[in-house]
Amino acid sequence: MKQNVTVSLPEKINSDLQKIAKDEGLSKSQIIRNALQDYLYIRKFKALRNRMIAKAQAQKLFSDEDVFNKVS
């Protein structure tokens, strides 16, 4: 189910968004949805990475090489 969200944008961001929408043939809503989806993905990735770093440090693993050597 879709829900509407109202967002206020500074004039410069709105004009940049309108230009990009026109250039890419997308609606402003599509661009904002895509940007938000990317932001949420990156945020989840960073949270997972931070949890994994904490676990690795607890096991005295500090680099990709440390992890590889531990598993091998």
Secondary structure as GFF3:
##gff-version 3
##sequence-region A 1 72
A	DSSP	alpha_helix	11	24	.	.	.	ID=ss1
A	DSSP	alpha_helix	28	58	.	.	.	ID=ss2
A	DSSP	alpha_helix	64	71	.	.	.	ID=ss3
###
